[in-house]
Amino acid sequence: MKSQQRGISFLGLLFFGGLIGCAGILAAQVLPTLLELQAITKAATKASTETTVPMIRATFDKAGQIDDIKSISGKDLEITKEGDKTVVAFAYTREIHMAGPAYLLLKYSGRSK
């Protein structure tokens, strides 16, 4: 009697290993941008407690120096009033070079809480 073989072939293993490797490289390049988005949201929320527009921009820039925010600065913020609350909104894009002429474009936007 022949026993049936079970499992994955070597070529299948290489294929899935390559896919997992590519996904890992992509995740390693996207994760820092997500951490920066978190820092930007935190800085915008902190800046929204100020009273004047120049103070809001200055507070955001100070927080940006501490958290090493490079994608956006205080001059790029959209500052509005909703009732008696100040809302700080932002939007920006990040390009990540993948290979050759291929880029990954990430569009981020958010506002203070």
N, C-alpha and C positions, 0 to 999 in steps of 0.2 A: 504494500500500500504506500502510495505517495502522500506525504504530508503537504498541505498547502502552505505556501509562503505567505506571510503577512508582514505589513510594514510599508515603509516608504523606500523608494529606490534612491540611489546615490544622486542621480540627476535631479530628482524631485527635492531632495534635501538641499542641494546647491541652489536650486531655484528659490525655495522658500527662505533659505538663509540670506540670499541676495535681496529678496523683498524686505525681510526684517532689517537688514543692514541699511537699505535705502530709507526705510521709514525711521530708523534711529537717527540717521544723519539729518533728515528733515526736521525731526523733533528737536534735535540738539541746536538747530539754527532758529527755530521758531520760539523755543522756550524763553530765551532772553528778551524777545520782543514782548512776550506776554507779561514777563516780570516788570518790564519798563511801563507797560500799559497800567499795571497795578500801581506803580509808583506815581504815574501821572494822575491817575484818578485820586489817589490819596493826597497829592499836592494840590489838586484842584479843589477838593473838599476842604482842605485846610485854608486855602486862599479865599474861599467864599465867605469866611467869617469876617473878613476885613470890610471896611466901610466904603472906601473910594477905589476907583478903577486903578490908579497908579499904585496904591498899596496892595491891591490884589495881584497885580502883575509882579511887583517886587517880592511879595511873599512866595508866589509860585516859582520865581527865578531862584530864590534862596533855597527852597525845597528841592529844586532841580539840581542845584550844585551839590547838595548833600546826597541825593539819591542817584546822581550821575545820569540825569535825563538829557539826552542829546537830540531827540527827534522833534521836540517842540519847545518853545520858550514862552515867556509871559506875553510877548507881543502877538502871539498866534492865538491867544484865547478869545473866546466870544463871551462877553460878560453881559448878562441881562438881569432884569428884576422880574420876579414873579410874585406879585403881592408885596409882602414885606421881606421876602427872602431873595438873596443874591444867588444867581445861578451862573456857574462857570462851565462853559461847554468847550470842547476841543474836537478836532478831527485832523488826522494826518495819515500818511501812507509810509510803508517801509518796503523796500525792495531787497530780496535776498537772491544772490546769484547762485544758481543751481549748477549748470554745466553749459559750456559753450555759450550760445545766445539765449539760453533759457533762464528766466527770472521768475521768482515767486513774488507776487505783489500782495501785500497785506494792507487792508484799509481798516484803520481803527478810528472810532469816535466814542465819545462819552461825555458825561457831565457830572458835576458835583452832586453829592447826595444831600 
